[in-house]
Amino acid sequence: MRGSRRSGGSAKTNMAKRPQIKSCPICGRPYVEMGRKMCRECYEKEEKMELEVIHYVREHPKATGEEVMEATGVPASVIRRMIREGRFVDENFKIDYPCARCGRSIITGKLCQDCLAKLHNRIQKATKELQIKQAKEETRIKGMFTASEDGETHVKKGKKTGQK
């Protein structure tokens, strides 16, 4: 039968299950995405780097992120990702790395608490300023018009009142 679907699922459901060909963000080679965000070769390399980091941290539980990077040669981005993914939580290790904004030493997230608070305040201030600006604009637009007793709307400020 033309146009029928054998699986009985919707087109959207079927599309979501199809693997996609993407370009590896590390080496640039094409790969079929199967839950990983990189090609198989780069994934295997990162897996080896992660094992090196885990081994080093088990032997040196008080090591800083910088010390781990120097000793293992593993890039900071890999170590940060491991920390964000909670790879060291079960081991009770506290590896620190710099805040993305100010450089202060942190053990979770991308920003320290001070930078997070500053960002939050800036967002609140910008939101408040936008609300004030919108309210002024609404007031200005409403002030340009007046309604007469017969329900017609007329333009204020000395402009001709419109009759169609």
Secondary structure as UniProt FT lines:
FT   TURN            2..3
FT   HELIX           11..17
FT   STRAND          20..23
FT   TURN            25..27
FT   STRAND          30..33
FT   HELIX           40..59
FT   TURN            61..62
FT   HELIX           65..72
FT   HELIX           76..84
FT   TURN            85..92
FT   STRAND          97..98
FT   TURN            100..102
FT   STRAND          105..106
FT   HELIX           113..143
FT   STRAND          145..147
FT   TURN            149..150
FT   STRAND          153..155
FT   TURN            157..158
//
